[in-house]
């Protein structure tokens, strides 16, 4: 990130900055996950590999869903009950100090 920012600062015009930035974003978005081995025919998976991939998928799904479920549960659990809600704040009693 620092190298990219420094490079952009050294470019002569905003048009050059825009072109370089769009090219980087395009490469990161579309070419980052491209691997030529994906195009080669693959051998059939064994039962052990299938089970491992299912377990990996389950772990990834839980890693995404667990924080979402936690946030929903926290927001529901931290609400003030309707019995304690009121439109008007309760008046506070003035502090009195007894002098002996």
Secondary structure, 3 states (H helix, E strand, C coil): CHHHHHHHHHCCCHHHHHHHHHHHHHHHHHHCCCCHHHHCCCCCCCHHHHHHHHHHHHHHHHHHHHHHHHHHHHHHHCCCCHHHCCCCCCCCCCCCCCCC
